[in-house]
Every structure is written in structure tokens, then in C-alpha cells.
Amino acid sequence: MTPDDRVAITDVLALYCERIDSYDMDAVVDLFTTDAVMDFGPGRGGALRGREALRARFAGGQAGFRRTHHHLGQVRLTDAGDGRVHALSSCSAGHELHDGTQWRVGLRYVDVLVREDRWRIAERRIEAALVEGGPRDGWTWIGRKDPETA
């Protein structure tokens, strides 16, 4: 993976946040491969495959919000050596419902990216670290050791 690849991959991850916040669903799904798999968590729609399924899930889920703000944090990239890059990135996402209610979630995106005509997300799993003021059910939670037994 070259330095240019690192910049391009990080741009894809940042563009996801920008495009989901602007409710540009066509631009969001264009960041994924045509057969991409995304796992939203067991109670949040589970795993979906393909751009059409992703677009429907994104559009439906995001329609419930007046606005959102996804802020990409640290990104760690690992070259898998087979044309794939593994990305682990943190995201803090604020949500405002149409009635003004607000909630935040701390997320981790676990991604596999591949280069087609450009870098695209082939696989994404969403894991939650924390949820403030919003639904706590259905997430895949980031594993954490118990301090008393670690």
C-alpha cells in the first residue's frame, strides 16, 4: 500500500461521513463495491449485501433524522497483501430526530477495502462503543476486557 493509497482510502472513509450527513444516498452507495456486505448489528438490520440493499437501509434509517453529524476519528490501515486493505476507524455520530430529540453514538467501523476503478468498501461491520440518549438495543458492542480479571 502506497502513501497515495493511504490518502485515497482515508478519503473514502471521510466521504462516507460527509455523504451520509448530506443524505446523498447515491453518493454513499457509490463508495461501496456492487456486492458489498455491511453488518449493522443483529437488531439493526443485520448483514446486507449489494448496493441496492444498502441504499434502501441507509435511506430508510437516515430518513428518521432531521440531521446527523458523523465525525471520523483515528484510522488504522493494514495491508492484507492480497489487494485488500483492512481499516479500523472510529466515528462519533450525533443524531437529531424531527422532534428535536438528540442522541450520540461512538462507533467503530471494521472495513475491508478493495481497489476497482478506485478504492471502495467491500465489507463493513459497525460496532458500538457507547450510546448516549438513543437506542441501546441491537448493536454489536466493541469487546472490552473486565478490569477485575484482565
Sine and cosine of phi, psi and omega as CSV:
sin_phi,cos_phi,sin_psi,cos_psi,sin_omega,cos_omega
0.00,0.00,0.82,-0.58,-0.03,-1.00
-1.00,0.07,0.25,-0.97,0.12,-0.99
-0.84,0.54,-0.60,0.80,0.05,-1.00
-0.90,0.44,-0.62,0.79,0.07,-1.00
-0.88,0.47,-0.69,0.73,-0.01,-1.00
-0.86,0.50,-0.68,0.73,0.02,-1.00
-0.91,0.42,-0.72,0.70,-0.03,-1.00
-0.89,0.45,-0.65,0.76,0.00,-1.00
-0.92,0.38,-0.70,0.71,0.03,-1.00
-0.88,0.47,-0.59,0.80,0.07,-1.00
-0.89,0.45,-0.64,0.77,0.04,-1.00
-0.87,0.49,-0.70,0.71,-0.01,-1.00
-0.90,0.43,-0.65,0.76,0.04,-1.00
-0.94,0.35,-0.63,0.78,0.02,-1.00
-0.88,0.47,-0.59,0.81,0.07,-1.00
-0.82,0.57,-0.75,0.67,-0.02,-1.00
-0.89,0.46,-0.72,0.70,-0.01,-1.00
-0.88,0.47,-0.71,0.71,-0.10,-0.99
-0.97,0.26,-0.57,0.82,0.05,-1.00
-0.93,0.38,-0.60,0.80,0.01,-1.00
-0.93,0.37,-0.46,0.89,0.01,-1.00
-1.00,-0.04,0.07,1.00,0.00,-1.00
0.82,0.57,0.68,0.73,0.06,-1.00
-0.98,-0.20,0.99,0.16,-0.15,-0.99
-0.91,0.42,-0.58,0.82,0.04,-1.00
-0.90,0.44,-0.66,0.75,0.01,-1.00
-0.94,0.34,-0.55,0.84,0.04,-1.00
-0.90,0.44,-0.80,0.60,-0.08,-1.00
-0.93,0.37,-0.37,0.93,0.06,-1.00
-0.92,0.39,-0.27,0.96,0.05,-1.00
-0.98,0.18,-0.18,0.98,-0.05,-1.00
-0.96,-0.29,0.42,-0.91,0.13,-0.99
-0.93,0.36,0.33,-0.94,-0.05,-1.00
-0.89,0.46,-0.50,0.87,-0.02,-1.00
-0.95,-0.32,0.42,0.91,-0.05,-1.00
-0.83,0.55,0.51,-0.86,0.08,-1.00
-0.89,-0.46,0.76,-0.65,0.04,-1.00
-0.75,-0.67,0.75,-0.66,0.00,-1.00
-0.94,-0.35,0.93,-0.37,-0.05,-1.00
-1.00,0.06,-0.16,0.99,-0.07,-1.00
0.92,-0.39,0.40,-0.91,-0.16,-0.99
-0.88,0.47,-0.54,0.84,-0.02,-1.00
-0.96,-0.30,0.22,0.98,-0.05,-1.00
-0.84,-0.55,0.45,0.90,0.02,-1.00
0.94,-0.34,-0.22,0.98,0.03,-1.00
0.88,0.47,-0.47,-0.88,-0.03,-1.00
-1.00,0.03,0.71,-0.70,0.07,-1.00
-0.82,-0.57,0.49,-0.87,-0.01,-1.00
-0.82,-0.57,0.71,-0.71,0.13,-0.99
1.00,-0.07,0.48,-0.88,-0.07,-1.00
-0.87,0.49,-0.64,0.77,-0.04,-1.00
-0.90,0.44,-0.68,0.73,0.03,-1.00
-0.91,0.41,-0.64,0.77,0.02,-1.00
-0.91,0.42,-0.69,0.72,-0.02,-1.00
-0.87,0.50,-0.70,0.71,0.00,-1.00
-0.88,0.47,-0.68,0.74,-0.01,-1.00
-0.92,0.39,-0.72,0.70,0.03,-1.00
-0.87,0.49,-0.77,0.64,-0.06,-1.00
-0.88,0.48,-0.72,0.70,0.00,-1.00
-0.91,0.42,-0.70,0.71,-0.01,-1.00
-0.92,0.39,-0.68,0.73,-0.05,-1.00
-0.97,0.25,-0.39,0.92,0.00,-1.00
-0.90,0.44,-0.37,0.93,0.01,-1.00
-0.97,0.25,-0.10,0.99,-0.05,-1.00
-0.93,-0.37,0.61,-0.79,0.16,-0.99
-0.95,0.31,-0.65,0.76,0.04,-1.00
-0.37,-0.93,0.38,-0.93,0.10,-1.00
-0.68,-0.73,0.31,-0.95,0.11,-0.99
-0.60,-0.80,0.94,-0.33,0.05,-1.00
-0.98,-0.19,0.86,-0.50,-0.04,-1.00
-0.92,-0.40,0.93,-0.36,-0.01,-1.00
-0.96,0.27,0.75,-0.66,0.02,-1.00
-0.97,-0.25,-0.70,-0.71,-0.05,-1.00
-0.91,0.41,0.53,-0.85,0.01,-1.00
-0.75,-0.66,0.78,-0.63,0.08,-1.00
-0.86,-0.50,0.83,-0.55,-0.03,-1.00
-0.93,-0.36,0.66,-0.75,0.04,-1.00
-0.75,-0.66,0.82,-0.58,0.03,-1.00
-0.97,0.25,0.88,-0.48,0.00,-1.00
-0.98,0.21,-0.18,0.98,0.06,-1.00
0.99,0.17,0.03,1.00,-0.03,-1.00
-0.82,-0.57,0.45,0.89,-0.05,-1.00
1.00,0.06,0.02,1.00,0.01,-1.00
-0.92,-0.39,0.51,-0.86,0.08,-1.00
-0.83,-0.56,0.75,-0.67,0.07,-1.00
-1.00,-0.05,0.72,-0.69,0.01,-1.00
-0.81,-0.59,0.71,-0.70,0.09,-1.00
-0.84,-0.54,0.90,-0.45,-0.07,-1.00
-0.69,-0.72,0.48,-0.88,0.02,-1.00
-0.98,-0.22,0.56,-0.83,0.00,-1.00
-0.61,-0.80,0.73,-0.68,0.15,-0.99
-0.96,-0.28,0.82,-0.57,-0.10,-1.00
-0.82,-0.57,0.84,-0.55,0.10,-1.00
-0.98,-0.19,0.61,-0.79,-0.05,-1.00
-0.75,-0.67,0.66,-0.75,0.12,-0.99
-0.82,-0.57,0.86,-0.52,0.05,-1.00
-0.97,0.25,0.20,-0.98,-0.02,-1.00
-0.91,0.42,-0.38,0.93,0.04,-1.00
-1.00,0.03,0.06,1.00,0.03,-1.00
1.00,-0.09,-0.21,0.98,0.05,-1.00
-0.87,0.50,0.67,-0.74,-0.01,-1.00
-0.84,-0.54,0.53,-0.85,0.12,-0.99
-0.48,-0.87,0.36,-0.93,-0.04,-1.00
-0.78,-0.62,0.45,-0.89,0.07,-1.00
-0.64,-0.77,0.66,-0.75,0.13,-0.99
-0.99,-0.16,0.87,-0.50,-0.11,-0.99
-0.89,-0.46,0.34,-0.94,0.24,-0.97
-0.79,-0.61,0.78,-0.62,0.11,-0.99
-0.99,-0.12,0.80,-0.60,0.06,-1.00
-0.93,-0.36,0.96,-0.28,-0.19,-0.98
-0.86,-0.50,0.42,-0.91,0.26,-0.97
-0.83,-0.55,0.80,-0.59,0.03,-1.00
-0.90,-0.43,0.54,-0.84,0.06,-1.00
-0.75,-0.66,0.42,-0.91,0.05,-1.00
-0.99,-0.13,0.86,-0.50,0.14,-0.99
-0.96,-0.29,-0.90,-0.43,0.17,-0.99
-0.94,0.35,-0.42,0.91,0.11,-0.99
-0.42,-0.91,0.08,-1.00,0.01,-1.00
-0.93,0.38,0.71,-0.71,0.03,-1.00
-0.64,-0.77,0.38,-0.92,0.04,-1.00
-0.99,0.12,0.84,-0.55,0.03,-1.00
-0.99,-0.15,-0.50,0.86,0.01,-1.00
-0.59,-0.81,0.63,-0.77,0.09,-1.00
-0.57,-0.82,0.74,-0.67,0.15,-0.99
-0.86,-0.51,0.72,-0.69,0.02,-1.00
-0.98,-0.22,0.78,-0.62,0.07,-1.00
-0.85,-0.53,0.61,-0.79,0.00,-1.00
-0.98,-0.20,0.63,-0.78,0.11,-0.99
-0.98,-0.21,-0.61,0.80,0.02,-1.00
-0.36,-0.93,0.42,-0.91,0.08,-1.00
-0.70,-0.71,0.80,-0.59,0.01,-1.00
-0.90,-0.44,0.91,-0.41,0.10,-0.99
0.97,0.23,0.13,0.99,-0.02,-1.00
-0.79,-0.61,-0.12,-0.99,-0.05,-1.00
-0.92,0.40,0.77,-0.64,-0.02,-1.00
-0.98,-0.18,-0.14,0.99,-0.05,-1.00
-1.00,0.08,0.53,-0.85,0.18,-0.98
1.00,0.02,-0.10,0.99,-0.02,-1.00
-0.98,0.19,0.44,-0.90,0.31,-0.95
-1.00,-0.01,0.88,-0.47,-0.09,-1.00
-1.00,-0.01,0.60,-0.80,0.08,-1.00
-0.90,0.44,0.76,-0.65,0.02,-1.00
-0.91,0.40,0.60,-0.80,0.00,-1.00
-0.57,-0.82,0.75,-0.66,0.04,-1.00
-0.92,0.39,0.52,-0.86,0.10,-1.00
-0.97,0.22,0.86,-0.51,-0.03,-1.00
-0.83,0.55,-0.48,0.88,-0.05,-1.00
-0.97,0.25,-0.39,0.92,-0.04,-1.00
-0.91,-0.42,-0.04,1.00,-0.07,-1.00
-0.97,0.24,0.00,0.00,0.00,0.00
